[in-house]
Amino acid sequence: MNDSQPSPNFQPLYRQVKQVLMQRLATHHWKPGDLLPSEPCLAEELGVSPGTVRKALDEMTAQNLVVRRQGKGTYVTTHSPHRALFHFFHIERDDGARELPDSTVLSIRQAAGNRNERKNLALPSSGKVIRIKRVRAFDGIPAIFEEIVVSAKRFTGLDKYPADDLPNTIYRLYEEKFRVVVTRAEERIRAIAADRTDAKYLNIPAGSPVLEIDRLAFGHENDVIEWRVSRCLTTEHYYLSELD
């Protein structure tokens, strides 16, 4: 890698550097919370200028893959409750306050994946999944009924976890126990009528309006890690979308 040589695929040099760094994250060369080498050290190793490394890290910082701490260096991002609250959770109270709800796990089970599960998780026809169902509440009042599906092969043993041991911030468990890191998510949102299951767990009449959030979570290599469908009450909360 050299500043003076154009990329064969015509990518800017800083993007090539970013690809190298991303690959190291994907292969767990650096784990969540690890301190990266300094920009001059990376530049010397990769044969580029410190400015090129800085530009690659700037883009990774903007994507929340790494975090810069003034006077300390650049660290691989971890899924702390604070990050979960401000990066992956977009439900706010009517007064604008943002808080993570409490979670009660209803079930964790392994099963053969159905067609939609296999499609969303890019699994083979024989692929098995682990399904997690939980209710999330604000101040003890149920507000979200959630169904989470992941690959049983990728998360071997997750279905053996006692429900009480499953943390509220589940992405952190993925990192710490399974070395799987969620880096971004895509969400599709629509208003629907609550079915009988939603009504049961949210304590509302069937047919009541709820907000459905259909989310795919991706990893460092743009592979699908999780499919999650959340049914949310919006009588006292709303979905916040921030546009830059």
Sequence and secondary structure as in RCSB ss.txt:
>XXXX:A:sequence
MNDSQPSPNFQPLYRQVKQVLMQRLATHHWKPGDLLPSEPCLAEELGVSPGTVRKALDEMTAQNLVVRRQGKGTY
VTTHSPHRALFHFFHIERDDGARELPDSTVLSIRQAAGNRNERKNLALPSSGKVIRIKRVRAFDGIPAIFEEIVV
SAKRFTGLDKYPADDLPNTIYRLYEEKFRVVVTRAEERIRAIAADRTDAKYLNIPAGSPVLEIDRLAFGHENDVI
EWRVSRCLTTEHYYLSELD
>XXXX:A:secstr
  TTS  TT   HHHHHHHHHHHHHHTTSS TT B   HHHHHHHHTS HHHHHHHHHHHHHTTSEEEETTTEEE
E    HHHIIIII  EEETTS     EEEEEEEEEEE  HHHHHHHT  TT EEEEEEEEEEETTEEEEEEEEEE
ETTTTTTGGGS GGGS SSHHHHHHHHH     EEEEEEEEEE  HHHHHHHT  TT EEEEEEEEEE TTS EE
EEEEEEE  SSEEE     
